Amino acid sequence: MSFATATSTATSVAALHIDGMTCQGCIAGVTRALKAVSGVAEVTVSLDDKCATVQYDDKQTAPAALIAVIEDAGFDARLLTNNGAVSS
Ligand SMILES: [Cu+2]
C-alpha cells in the first residue's frame, strides 16, 4: 500500500507574531519546526514583519500547537489572527 500524496488539506490559516528571529537561519528553523507539525500544509515566514502565516488542517493541529513548536525552537510566538479573525 502506498500513499503517493501526503499533502494535508489546509482548512484554516493562522497568522503568528514571532519575536527573536534575527536572520535567515532563524526563518529556516521556524519554517522547519512548523512544517514538521502534522496537519501543516504551507508555511510563510517573514523576518521583516516578524510574522508567520501557516495554512493547516484544523482536524490535525491548532494554533496553540503551532505556538508551542515555535517556542520549542527558541522563539516567542503569539497568535495574531486565525481564519482572518483577530485574536483577543
Ligand atoms: Cu538567526
PDB file of the backbone (N, CA, C, O) and the ligand in Angstrom, with CONECT records:
HET     CU  A 101       1
ATOM      1  N   MET A   1       0.847  -1.191   0.000  1.00  0.00           N
ATOM      2  CA  MET A   1       0.000   0.000   0.000  1.00  0.00           C
ATOM      3  C   MET A   1       0.887   1.247   0.000  1.00  0.00           C
ATOM      4  O   MET A   1       1.858   1.319   0.753  1.00  0.00           O
ATOM      5  N   SER A   2       0.564   2.198  -0.816  1.00  0.00           N
ATOM      6  CA  SER A   2       1.367   3.424  -0.833  1.00  0.00           C
ATOM      7  C   SER A   2       0.481   4.654  -0.786  1.00  0.00           C
ATOM      8  O   SER A   2      -0.655   4.665  -1.261  1.00  0.00           O
ATOM      9  N   PHE A   3       1.036   5.653  -0.209  1.00  0.00           N
ATOM     10  CA  PHE A   3       0.341   6.932  -0.145  1.00  0.00           C
ATOM     11  C   PHE A   3       1.138   7.942  -0.960  1.00  0.00           C
ATOM     12  O   PHE A   3       2.095   8.535  -0.462  1.00  0.00           O
ATOM     13  N   ALA A   4       0.747   8.129  -2.190  1.00  0.00           N
ATOM     14  CA  ALA A   4       1.508   8.986  -3.091  1.00  0.00           C
ATOM     15  C   ALA A   4       1.420  10.450  -2.668  1.00  0.00           C
ATOM     16  O   ALA A   4       2.397  11.195  -2.741  1.00  0.00           O
ATOM     17  N   THR A   5       0.237  10.839  -2.229  1.00  0.00           N
ATOM     18  CA  THR A   5       0.085  12.238  -1.840  1.00  0.00           C
ATOM     19  C   THR A   5      -0.096  12.315  -0.337  1.00  0.00           C
ATOM     20  O   THR A   5      -1.114  11.886   0.208  1.00  0.00           O
ATOM     21  N   ALA A   6       0.899  12.862   0.313  1.00  0.00           N
ATOM     22  CA  ALA A   6       0.854  13.016   1.763  1.00  0.00           C
ATOM     23  C   ALA A   6       0.490  14.442   2.155  1.00  0.00           C
ATOM     24  O   ALA A   6       0.581  14.814   3.325  1.00  0.00           O
ATOM     25  N   THR A   7       0.081  15.229   1.183  1.00  0.00           N
ATOM     26  CA  THR A   7      -0.199  16.626   1.486  1.00  0.00           C
ATOM     27  C   THR A   7      -1.446  16.760   2.353  1.00  0.00           C
ATOM     28  O   THR A   7      -2.448  16.081   2.130  1.00  0.00           O
ATOM     29  N   SER A   8      -1.373  17.626   3.325  1.00  0.00           N
ATOM     30  CA  SER A   8      -2.506  17.876   4.192  1.00  0.00           C
ATOM     31  C   SER A   8      -3.486  18.802   3.497  1.00  0.00           C
ATOM     32  O   SER A   8      -3.113  19.597   2.633  1.00  0.00           O
ATOM     33  N   THR A   9      -4.735  18.685   3.885  1.00  0.00           N
ATOM     34  CA  THR A   9      -5.744  19.589   3.368  1.00  0.00           C
ATOM     35  C   THR A   9      -5.845  20.782   4.303  1.00  0.00           C
ATOM     36  O   THR A   9      -6.296  20.663   5.443  1.00  0.00           O
ATOM     37  N   ALA A  10      -5.423  21.921   3.805  1.00  0.00           N
ATOM     38  CA  ALA A  10      -5.461  23.115   4.649  1.00  0.00           C
ATOM     39  C   ALA A  10      -6.882  23.630   4.737  1.00  0.00           C
ATOM     40  O   ALA A  10      -7.504  23.947   3.723  1.00  0.00           O
ATOM     41  N   THR A  11      -7.385  23.712   5.943  1.00  0.00           N
ATOM     42  CA  THR A  11      -8.739  24.217   6.148  1.00  0.00           C
ATOM     43  C   THR A  11      -8.727  25.569   6.838  1.00  0.00           C
ATOM     44  O   THR A  11      -9.725  26.288   6.847  1.00  0.00           O
ATOM     45  N   SER A  12      -7.585  25.900   7.413  1.00  0.00           N
ATOM     46  CA  SER A  12      -7.514  27.104   8.238  1.00  0.00           C
ATOM     47  C   SER A  12      -6.196  27.808   7.995  1.00  0.00           C
ATOM     48  O   SER A  12      -5.234  27.212   7.511  1.00  0.00           O
ATOM     49  N   VAL A  13      -6.168  29.085   8.337  1.00  0.00           N
ATOM     50  CA  VAL A  13      -4.918  29.830   8.238  1.00  0.00           C
ATOM     51  C   VAL A  13      -4.736  30.662   9.500  1.00  0.00           C
ATOM     52  O   VAL A  13      -5.645  31.364   9.945  1.00  0.00           O
ATOM     53  N   ALA A  14      -3.541  30.563  10.062  1.00  0.00           N
ATOM     54  CA  ALA A  14      -3.221  31.329  11.263  1.00  0.00           C
ATOM     55  C   ALA A  14      -2.057  32.262  10.975  1.00  0.00           C
ATOM     56  O   ALA A  14      -1.099  31.879  10.303  1.00  0.00           O
ATOM     57  N   ALA A  15      -2.137  33.483  11.481  1.00  0.00           N
ATOM     58  CA  ALA A  15      -1.002  34.407  11.427  1.00  0.00           C
ATOM     59  C   ALA A  15      -0.439  34.526  12.837  1.00  0.00           C
ATOM     60  O   ALA A  15      -1.165  34.790  13.795  1.00  0.00           O
ATOM     61  N   LEU A  16       0.867  34.327  12.940  1.00  0.00           N
ATOM     62  CA  LEU A  16       1.525  34.338  14.243  1.00  0.00           C
ATOM     63  C   LEU A  16       2.583  35.427  14.275  1.00  0.00           C
ATOM     64  O   LEU A  16       3.334  35.603  13.316  1.00  0.00           O
ATOM     65  N   HIS A  17       2.637  36.151  15.375  1.00  0.00           N
ATOM     66  CA  HIS A  17       3.734  37.093  15.594  1.00  0.00           C
ATOM     67  C   HIS A  17       4.859  36.329  16.286  1.00  0.00           C
ATOM     68  O   HIS A  17       4.628  35.618  17.263  1.00  0.00           O
ATOM     69  N   ILE A  18       6.088  36.485  15.766  1.00  0.00           N
ATOM     70  CA  ILE A  18       7.220  35.762  16.335  1.00  0.00           C
ATOM     71  C   ILE A  18       8.312  36.749  16.706  1.00  0.00           C
ATOM     72  O   ILE A  18       8.761  37.538  15.874  1.00  0.00           O
ATOM     73  N   ASP A  19       8.734  36.698  17.959  1.00  0.00           N
ATOM     74  CA  ASP A  19       9.847  37.518  18.411  1.00  0.00           C
ATOM     75  C   ASP A  19      11.098  36.672  18.518  1.00  0.00           C
ATOM     76  O   ASP A  19      11.030  35.493  18.866  1.00  0.00           O
ATOM     77  N   GLY A  20      12.247  37.276  18.217  1.00  0.00           N
ATOM     78  CA  GLY A  20      13.522  36.596  18.424  1.00  0.00           C
ATOM     79  C   GLY A  20      14.207  36.156  17.149  1.00  0.00           C
ATOM     80  O   GLY A  20      15.331  35.655  17.195  1.00  0.00           O
ATOM     81  N   MET A  21      13.546  36.336  15.994  1.00  0.00           N
ATOM     82  CA  MET A  21      14.178  35.959  14.732  1.00  0.00           C
ATOM     83  C   MET A  21      15.103  37.084  14.283  1.00  0.00           C
ATOM     84  O   MET A  21      14.703  38.248  14.250  1.00  0.00           O
ATOM     85  N   THR A  22      16.349  36.731  13.936  1.00  0.00           N
ATOM     86  CA  THR A  22      17.305  37.765  13.537  1.00  0.00           C
ATOM     87  C   THR A  22      17.916  37.538  12.163  1.00  0.00           C
ATOM     88  O   THR A  22      18.511  38.457  11.600  1.00  0.00           O
ATOM     89  N   CYS A  23      17.787  36.349  11.616  1.00  0.00           N
ATOM     90  CA  CYS A  23      18.464  36.069  10.347  1.00  0.00           C
ATOM     91  C   CYS A  23      17.740  34.970   9.581  1.00  0.00           C
ATOM     92  O   CYS A  23      16.746  34.407  10.041  1.00  0.00           O
ATOM     93  N   GLN A  24      18.275  34.685   8.391  1.00  0.00           N
ATOM     94  CA  GLN A  24      17.668  33.647   7.542  1.00  0.00           C
ATOM     95  C   GLN A  24      17.689  32.285   8.223  1.00  0.00           C
ATOM     96  O   GLN A  24      16.813  31.451   7.994  1.00  0.00           O
ATOM     97  N   GLY A  25      18.705  32.067   9.068  1.00  0.00           N
ATOM     98  CA  GLY A  25      18.778  30.789   9.788  1.00  0.00           C
ATOM     99  C   GLY A  25      17.601  30.610  10.732  1.00  0.00           C
ATOM    100  O   GLY A  25      17.065  29.512  10.877  1.00  0.00           O
ATOM    101  N   CYS A  26      17.203  31.714  11.375  1.00  0.00           N
ATOM    102  CA  CYS A  26      16.041  31.679  12.263  1.00  0.00           C
ATOM    103  C   CYS A  26      14.778  31.343  11.465  1.00  0.00           C
ATOM    104  O   CYS A  26      13.962  30.523  11.884  1.00  0.00           O
ATOM    105  N   ILE A  27      14.638  31.991  10.314  1.00  0.00           N
ATOM    106  CA  ILE A  27      13.480  31.728   9.461  1.00  0.00           C
ATOM    107  C   ILE A  27      13.434  30.252   9.069  1.00  0.00           C
ATOM    108  O   ILE A  27      12.385  29.609   9.116  1.00  0.00           O
ATOM    109  N   ALA A  28      14.600  29.737   8.684  1.00  0.00           N
ATOM    110  CA  ALA A  28      14.668  28.327   8.287  1.00  0.00           C
ATOM    111  C   ALA A  28      14.279  27.425   9.451  1.00  0.00           C
ATOM    112  O   ALA A  28      13.575  26.430   9.272  1.00  0.00           O
ATOM    113  N   GLY A  29      14.746  27.784  10.652  1.00  0.00           N
ATOM    114  CA  GLY A  29      14.432  26.968  11.824  1.00  0.00           C
ATOM    115  C   GLY A  29      12.956  26.983  12.153  1.00  0.00           C
ATOM    116  O   GLY A  29      12.369  25.943  12.451  1.00  0.00           O
ATOM    117  N   VAL A  30      12.348  28.169  12.101  1.00  0.00           N
ATOM    118  CA  VAL A  30      10.916  28.287  12.384  1.00  0.00           C
ATOM    119  C   VAL A  30      10.107  27.543  11.324  1.00  0.00           C
ATOM    120  O   VAL A  30       9.159  26.822  11.634  1.00  0.00           O
ATOM    121  N   THR A  31      10.507  27.738  10.059  1.00  0.00           N
ATOM    122  CA  THR A  31       9.785  27.080   8.964  1.00  0.00           C
ATOM    123  C   THR A  31       9.853  25.567   9.111  1.00  0.00           C
ATOM    124  O   THR A  31       8.852  24.867   8.958  1.00  0.00           O
ATOM    125  N   ARG A  32      11.066  25.069   9.414  1.00  0.00           N
ATOM    126  CA  ARG A  32      11.244  23.625   9.554  1.00  0.00           C
ATOM    127  C   ARG A  32      10.406  23.094  10.711  1.00  0.00           C
ATOM    128  O   ARG A  32       9.765  22.050  10.592  1.00  0.00           O
ATOM    129  N   ALA A  33      10.411  23.813  11.828  1.00  0.00           N
ATOM    130  CA  ALA A  33       9.659  23.364  13.005  1.00  0.00           C
ATOM    131  C   ALA A  33       8.162  23.302  12.697  1.00  0.00           C
ATOM    132  O   ALA A  33       7.478  22.348  13.069  1.00  0.00           O
ATOM    133  N   LEU A  34       7.662  24.341  12.006  1.00  0.00           N
ATOM    134  CA  LEU A  34       6.232  24.373  11.710  1.00  0.00           C
ATOM    135  C   LEU A  34       5.839  23.292  10.707  1.00  0.00           C
ATOM    136  O   LEU A  34       4.797  22.650  10.847  1.00  0.00           O
ATOM    137  N   LYS A  35       6.687  23.097   9.691  1.00  0.00           N
ATOM    138  CA  LYS A  35       6.356  22.094   8.662  1.00  0.00           C
ATOM    139  C   LYS A  35       6.406  20.677   9.217  1.00  0.00           C
ATOM    140  O   LYS A  35       5.830  19.759   8.635  1.00  0.00           O
ATOM    141  N   ALA A  36       7.104  20.496  10.356  1.00  0.00           N
ATOM    142  CA  ALA A  36       7.186  19.170  10.962  1.00  0.00           C
ATOM    143  C   ALA A  36       5.900  18.809  11.708  1.00  0.00           C
ATOM    144  O   ALA A  36       5.692  17.650  12.069  1.00  0.00           O
ATOM    145  N   VAL A  37       5.040  19.802  11.937  1.00  0.00           N
ATOM    146  CA  VAL A  37       3.779  19.537  12.643  1.00  0.00           C
ATOM    147  C   VAL A  37       2.807  18.867  11.680  1.00  0.00           C
ATOM    148  O   VAL A  37       2.561  19.377  10.587  1.00  0.00           O
ATOM    149  N   SER A  38       2.260  17.735  12.080  1.00  0.00           N
ATOM    150  CA  SER A  38       1.340  17.065  11.174  1.00  0.00           C
ATOM    151  C   SER A  38       0.061  17.884  11.061  1.00  0.00           C
ATOM    152  O   SER A  38      -0.500  18.331  12.062  1.00  0.00           O
ATOM    153  N   GLY A  39      -0.386  18.068   9.831  1.00  0.00           N
ATOM    154  CA  GLY A  39      -1.548  18.903   9.570  1.00  0.00           C
ATOM    155  C   GLY A  39      -1.178  20.244   8.971  1.00  0.00           C
ATOM    156  O   GLY A  39      -2.035  20.934   8.420  1.00  0.00           O
ATOM    157  N   VAL A  40       0.101  20.625   9.072  1.00  0.00           N
ATOM    158  CA  VAL A  40       0.546  21.891   8.485  1.00  0.00           C
ATOM    159  C   VAL A  40       0.817  21.682   7.002  1.00  0.00           C
ATOM    160  O   VAL A  40       1.572  20.787   6.620  1.00  0.00           O
ATOM    161  N   ALA A  41       0.194  22.516   6.166  1.00  0.00           N
ATOM    162  CA  ALA A  41       0.327  22.360   4.722  1.00  0.00           C
ATOM    163  C   ALA A  41       1.301  23.371   4.130  1.00  0.00           C
ATOM    164  O   ALA A  41       2.082  23.028   3.242  1.00  0.00           O
ATOM    165  N   GLU A  42       1.265  24.596   4.605  1.00  0.00           N
ATOM    166  CA  GLU A  42       2.036  25.662   3.975  1.00  0.00           C
ATOM    167  C   GLU A  42       2.491  26.657   5.040  1.00  0.00           C
ATOM    168  O   GLU A  42       1.713  27.057   5.906  1.00  0.00           O
ATOM    169  N   VAL A  43       3.757  27.048   4.962  1.00  0.00           N
ATOM    170  CA  VAL A  43       4.303  27.982   5.947  1.00  0.00           C
ATOM    171  C   VAL A  43       5.012  29.111   5.220  1.00  0.00           C
ATOM    172  O   VAL A  43       5.833  28.867   4.336  1.00  0.00           O
ATOM    173  N   THR A  44       4.695  30.350   5.591  1.00  0.00           N
ATOM    174  CA  THR A  44       5.425  31.504   5.081  1.00  0.00           C
ATOM    175  C   THR A  44       5.893  32.320   6.280  1.00  0.00           C
ATOM    176  O   THR A  44       5.086  32.743   7.107  1.00  0.00           O
ATOM    177  N   VAL A  45       7.208  32.536   6.365  1.00  0.00           N
ATOM    178  CA  VAL A  45       7.754  33.295   7.487  1.00  0.00           C
ATOM    179  C   VAL A  45       8.408  34.559   6.956  1.00  0.00           C
ATOM    180  O   VAL A  45       9.191  34.515   6.007  1.00  0.00           O
ATOM    181  N   SER A  46       8.080  35.688   7.575  1.00  0.00           N
ATOM    182  CA  SER A  46       8.684  36.968   7.196  1.00  0.00           C
ATOM    183  C   SER A  46       9.529  37.501   8.344  1.00  0.00           C
ATOM    184  O   SER A  46       9.037  37.709   9.453  1.00  0.00           O
ATOM    185  N   LEU A  47      10.810  37.718   8.060  1.00  0.00           N
ATOM    186  CA  LEU A  47      11.704  38.283   9.067  1.00  0.00           C
ATOM    187  C   LEU A  47      11.357  39.748   9.319  1.00  0.00           C
ATOM    188  O   LEU A  47      11.358  40.199  10.465  1.00  0.00           O
ATOM    189  N   ASP A  48      11.057  40.498   8.246  1.00  0.00           N
ATOM    190  CA  ASP A  48      10.752  41.919   8.383  1.00  0.00           C
ATOM    191  C   ASP A  48       9.489  42.148   9.213  1.00  0.00           C
ATOM    192  O   ASP A  48       9.438  43.049  10.051  1.00  0.00           O
ATOM    193  N   ASP A  49       8.484  41.329   8.970  1.00  0.00           N
ATOM    194  CA  ASP A  49       7.204  41.503   9.665  1.00  0.00           C
ATOM    195  C   ASP A  49       7.145  40.758  10.994  1.00  0.00           C
ATOM    196  O   ASP A  49       6.176  40.891  11.742  1.00  0.00           O
ATOM    197  N   LYS A  50       8.201  39.958  11.292  1.00  0.00           N
ATOM    198  CA  LYS A  50       8.198  39.110  12.497  1.00  0.00           C
ATOM    199  C   LYS A  50       6.906  38.302  12.550  1.00  0.00           C
ATOM    200  O   LYS A  50       6.215  38.264  13.568  1.00  0.00           O
ATOM    201  N   CYS A  51       6.606  37.668  11.445  1.00  0.00           N
ATOM    202  CA  CYS A  51       5.296  37.049  11.301  1.00  0.00           C
ATOM    203  C   CYS A  51       5.411  35.739  10.532  1.00  0.00           C
ATOM    204  O   CYS A  51       6.219  35.609   9.612  1.00  0.00           O
ATOM    205  N   ALA A  52       4.597  34.782  10.923  1.00  0.00           N
ATOM    206  CA  ALA A  52       4.484  33.542  10.163  1.00  0.00           C
ATOM    207  C   ALA A  52       3.024  33.344   9.777  1.00  0.00           C
ATOM    208  O   ALA A  52       2.121  33.560  10.584  1.00  0.00           O
ATOM    209  N   THR A  53       2.810  32.933   8.546  1.00  0.00           N
ATOM    210  CA  THR A  53       1.469  32.566   8.108  1.00  0.00           C
ATOM    211  C   THR A  53       1.462  31.069   7.856  1.00  0.00           C
ATOM    212  O   THR A  53       2.281  30.552   7.096  1.00  0.00           O
ATOM    213  N   VAL A  54       0.536  30.384   8.495  1.00  0.00           N
ATOM    214  CA  VAL A  54       0.519  28.925   8.452  1.00  0.00           C
ATOM    215  C   VAL A  54      -0.849  28.450   7.981  1.00  0.00           C
ATOM    216  O   VAL A  54      -1.875  28.789   8.570  1.00  0.00           O
ATOM    217  N   GLN A  55      -0.848  27.658   6.908  1.00  0.00           N
ATOM    218  CA  GLN A  55      -2.077  27.007   6.469  1.00  0.00           C
ATOM    219  C   GLN A  55      -2.069  25.608   7.045  1.00  0.00           C
ATOM    220  O   GLN A  55      -1.082  24.883   6.918  1.00  0.00           O
ATOM    221  N   TYR A  56      -3.165  25.228   7.677  1.00  0.00           N
ATOM    222  CA  TYR A  56      -3.172  23.939   8.362  1.00  0.00           C
ATOM    223  C   TYR A  56      -4.563  23.322   8.349  1.00  0.00           C
ATOM    224  O   TYR A  56      -5.565  23.980   8.066  1.00  0.00           O
ATOM    225  N   ASP A  57      -4.583  22.044   8.662  1.00  0.00           N
ATOM    226  CA  ASP A  57      -5.826  21.289   8.778  1.00  0.00           C
ATOM    227  C   ASP A  57      -6.257  21.331  10.239  1.00  0.00           C
ATOM    228  O   ASP A  57      -5.572  20.799  11.113  1.00  0.00           O
ATOM    229  N   ASP A  58      -7.384  21.960  10.496  1.00  0.00           N
ATOM    230  CA  ASP A  58      -7.771  22.143  11.902  1.00  0.00           C
ATOM    231  C   ASP A  58      -8.252  20.856  12.568  1.00  0.00           C
ATOM    232  O   ASP A  58      -8.539  20.851  13.765  1.00  0.00           O
ATOM    233  N   LYS A  59      -8.343  19.767  11.806  1.00  0.00           N
ATOM    234  CA  LYS A  59      -8.643  18.478  12.433  1.00  0.00           C
ATOM    235  C   LYS A  59      -7.374  17.830  12.987  1.00  0.00           C
ATOM    236  O   LYS A  59      -7.437  16.922  13.815  1.00  0.00           O
ATOM    237  N   GLN A  60      -6.219  18.314  12.513  1.00  0.00           N
ATOM    238  CA  GLN A  60      -4.957  17.683  12.909  1.00  0.00           C
ATOM    239  C   GLN A  60      -4.122  18.532  13.852  1.00  0.00           C
ATOM    240  O   GLN A  60      -3.330  17.999  14.629  1.00  0.00           O
ATOM    241  N   THR A  61      -4.289  19.841  13.793  1.00  0.00           N
ATOM    242  CA  THR A  61      -3.490  20.687  14.671  1.00  0.00           C
ATOM    243  C   THR A  61      -4.258  21.972  14.965  1.00  0.00           C
ATOM    244  O   THR A  61      -5.358  22.182  14.453  1.00  0.00           O
ATOM    245  N   ALA A  62      -3.669  22.820  15.789  1.00  0.00           N
ATOM    246  CA  ALA A  62      -4.332  24.042  16.233  1.00  0.00           C
ATOM    247  C   ALA A  62      -3.270  25.103  16.497  1.00  0.00           C
ATOM    248  O   ALA A  62      -2.102  24.773  16.703  1.00  0.00           O
ATOM    249  N   PRO A  63      -3.671  26.383  16.493  1.00  0.00           N
ATOM    250  CA  PRO A  63      -2.689  27.451  16.716  1.00  0.00           C
ATOM    251  C   PRO A  63      -1.850  27.250  17.982  1.00  0.00           C
ATOM    252  O   PRO A  63      -0.664  27.578  17.988  1.00  0.00           O
ATOM    253  N   ALA A  64      -2.442  26.724  19.038  1.00  0.00           N
ATOM    254  CA  ALA A  64      -1.679  26.532  20.275  1.00  0.00           C
ATOM    255  C   ALA A  64      -0.507  25.575  20.055  1.00  0.00           C
ATOM    256  O   ALA A  64       0.565  25.756  20.633  1.00  0.00           O
ATOM    257  N   ALA A  65      -0.714  24.553  19.214  1.00  0.00           N
ATOM    258  CA  ALA A  65       0.364  23.600  18.922  1.00  0.00           C
ATOM    259  C   ALA A  65       1.438  24.253  18.067  1.00  0.00           C
ATOM    260  O   ALA A  65       2.623  23.958  18.220  1.00  0.00           O
ATOM    261  N   LEU A  66       1.024  25.147  17.160  1.00  0.00           N
ATOM    262  CA  LEU A  66       1.987  25.853  16.310  1.00  0.00           C
ATOM    263  C   LEU A  66       2.860  26.759  17.165  1.00  0.00           C
ATOM    264  O   LEU A  66       4.077  26.819  16.987  1.00  0.00           O
ATOM    265  N   ILE A  67       2.226  27.462  18.092  1.00  0.00           N
ATOM    266  CA  ILE A  67       2.970  28.340  19.003  1.00  0.00           C
ATOM    267  C   ILE A  67       3.942  27.516  19.842  1.00  0.00           C
ATOM    268  O   ILE A  67       5.075  27.936  20.077  1.00  0.00           O
ATOM    269  N   ALA A  68       3.504  26.357  20.287  1.00  0.00           N
ATOM    270  CA  ALA A  68       4.355  25.513  21.137  1.00  0.00           C
ATOM    271  C   ALA A  68       5.625  25.086  20.407  1.00  0.00           C
ATOM    272  O   ALA A  68       6.702  25.095  21.003  1.00  0.00           O
ATOM    273  N   VAL A  69       5.525  24.711  19.122  1.00  0.00           N
ATOM    274  CA  VAL A  69       6.731  24.270  18.419  1.00  0.00           C
ATOM    275  C   VAL A  69       7.667  25.447  18.143  1.00  0.00           C
ATOM    276  O   VAL A  69       8.888  25.287  18.134  1.00  0.00           O
ATOM    277  N   ILE A  70       7.090  26.627  17.919  1.00  0.00           N
ATOM    278  CA  ILE A  70       7.945  27.807  17.724  1.00  0.00           C
ATOM    279  C   ILE A  70       8.696  28.120  19.011  1.00  0.00           C
ATOM    280  O   ILE A  70       9.882  28.450  18.989  1.00  0.00           O
ATOM    281  N   GLU A  71       7.997  28.011  20.120  1.00  0.00           N
ATOM    282  CA  GLU A  71       8.657  28.278  21.407  1.00  0.00           C
ATOM    283  C   GLU A  71       9.701  27.209  21.711  1.00  0.00           C
ATOM    284  O   GLU A  71      10.752  27.502  22.282  1.00  0.00           O
ATOM    285  N   ASP A  72       9.407  25.970  21.328  1.00  0.00           N
ATOM    286  CA  ASP A  72      10.405  24.897  21.483  1.00  0.00           C
ATOM    287  C   ASP A  72      11.656  25.189  20.658  1.00  0.00           C
ATOM    288  O   ASP A  72      12.764  24.813  21.042  1.00  0.00           O
ATOM    289  N   ALA A  73      11.470  25.864  19.521  1.00  0.00           N
ATOM    290  CA  ALA A  73      12.603  26.191  18.652  1.00  0.00           C
ATOM    291  C   ALA A  73      13.390  27.397  19.182  1.00  0.00           C
ATOM    292  O   ALA A  73      14.433  27.753  18.634  1.00  0.00           O
ATOM    293  N   GLY A  74      12.881  28.020  20.251  1.00  0.00           N
ATOM    294  CA  GLY A  74      13.639  29.084  20.897  1.00  0.00           C
ATOM    295  C   GLY A  74      13.148  30.491  20.641  1.00  0.00           C
ATOM    296  O   GLY A  74      13.870  31.458  20.883  1.00  0.00           O
ATOM    297  N   PHE A  75      11.917  30.615  20.150  1.00  0.00           N
ATOM    298  CA  PHE A  75      11.362  31.933  19.852  1.00  0.00           C
ATOM    299  C   PHE A  75      10.084  32.158  20.644  1.00  0.00           C
ATOM    300  O   PHE A  75       9.477  31.218  21.157  1.00  0.00           O
ATOM    301  N   ASP A  76       9.688  33.423  20.733  1.00  0.00           N
ATOM    302  CA  ASP A  76       8.413  33.742  21.366  1.00  0.00           C
ATOM    303  C   ASP A  76       7.370  33.946  20.283  1.00  0.00           C
ATOM    304  O   ASP A  76       7.617  34.635  19.293  1.00  0.00           O
ATOM    305  N   ALA A  77       6.211  33.349  20.472  1.00  0.00           N
ATOM    306  CA  ALA A  77       5.164  33.449  19.462  1.00  0.00           C
ATOM    307  C   ALA A  77       3.825  33.726  20.108  1.00  0.00           C
ATOM    308  O   ALA A  77       3.541  33.287  21.223  1.00  0.00           O
ATOM    309  N   ARG A  78       3.001  34.476  19.368  1.00  0.00           N
ATOM    310  CA  ARG A  78       1.609  34.625  19.794  1.00  0.00           C
ATOM    311  C   ARG A  78       0.723  34.712  18.561  1.00  0.00           C
ATOM    312  O   ARG A  78       1.158  35.118  17.484  1.00  0.00           O
ATOM    313  N   LEU A  79      -0.524  34.321  18.749  1.00  0.00           N
ATOM    314  CA  LEU A  79      -1.478  34.297  17.654  1.00  0.00           C
ATOM    315  C   LEU A  79      -1.958  35.704  17.332  1.00  0.00           C
ATOM    316  O   LEU A  79      -2.392  36.441  18.217  1.00  0.00           O
ATOM    317  N   LEU A  80      -1.875  36.071  16.052  1.00  0.00           N
ATOM    318  CA  LEU A  80      -2.421  37.357  15.610  1.00  0.00           C
ATOM    319  C   LEU A  80      -3.844  37.173  15.089  1.00  0.00           C
ATOM    320  O   LEU A  80      -4.787  37.799  15.573  1.00  0.00           O
ATOM    321  N   THR A  81      -3.972  36.313  14.108  1.00  0.00           N
ATOM    322  CA  THR A  81      -5.298  36.036  13.554  1.00  0.00           C
ATOM    323  C   THR A  81      -5.406  34.561  13.241  1.00  0.00           C
ATOM    324  O   THR A  81      -4.408  33.888  12.985  1.00  0.00           O
ATOM    325  N   ASN A  82      -6.632  34.070  13.265  1.00  0.00           N
ATOM    326  CA  ASN A  82      -6.912  32.698  12.863  1.00  0.00           C
ATOM    327  C   ASN A  82      -8.128  32.727  11.953  1.00  0.00           C
ATOM    328  O   ASN A  82      -9.194  33.197  12.348  1.00  0.00           O
ATOM    329  N   ASN A  83      -7.968  32.221  10.725  1.00  0.00           N
ATOM    330  CA  ASN A  83      -9.037  32.296   9.728  1.00  0.00           C
ATOM    331  C   ASN A  83      -9.530  33.731   9.545  1.00  0.00           C
ATOM    332  O   ASN A  83     -10.720  33.970   9.339  1.00  0.00           O
ATOM    333  N   GLY A  84      -8.601  34.674   9.624  1.00  0.00           N
ATOM    334  CA  GLY A  84      -8.953  36.056   9.366  1.00  0.00           C
ATOM    335  C   GLY A  84      -9.527  36.787  10.572  1.00  0.00           C
ATOM    336  O   GLY A  84      -9.733  38.000  10.527  1.00  0.00           O
ATOM    337  N   ALA A  85      -9.783  36.057  11.642  1.00  0.00           N
ATOM    338  CA  ALA A  85     -10.333  36.690  12.839  1.00  0.00           C
ATOM    339  C   ALA A  85      -9.190  37.103  13.764  1.00  0.00           C
ATOM    340  O   ALA A  85      -8.293  36.309  14.047  1.00  0.00           O
ATOM    341  N   VAL A  86      -9.229  38.334  14.224  1.00  0.00           N
ATOM    342  CA  VAL A  86      -8.186  38.823  15.124  1.00  0.00           C
ATOM    343  C   VAL A  86      -8.400  38.202  16.495  1.00  0.00           C
ATOM    344  O   VAL A  86      -9.499  38.238  17.048  1.00  0.00           O
ATOM    345  N   SER A  87      -7.316  37.628  17.035  1.00  0.00           N
ATOM    346  CA  SER A  87      -7.437  37.005  18.349  1.00  0.00           C
ATOM    347  C   SER A  87      -7.456  38.061  19.442  1.00  0.00           C
ATOM    348  O   SER A  87      -6.842  39.121  19.315  1.00  0.00           O
ATOM    349  N   SER A  88      -8.151  37.761  20.488  1.00  0.00           N
ATOM    350  CA  SER A  88      -8.240  38.732  21.580  1.00  0.00           C
ATOM    351  C   SER A  88      -7.109  38.522  22.571  1.00  0.00           C
ATOM    352  O   SER A  88      -7.015  39.246  23.563  1.00  0.00           O
TER     353      SER A  88
HETATM  354 CU    CU A 101      19.069  33.607  13.186  1.00  0.00          CU2+
END
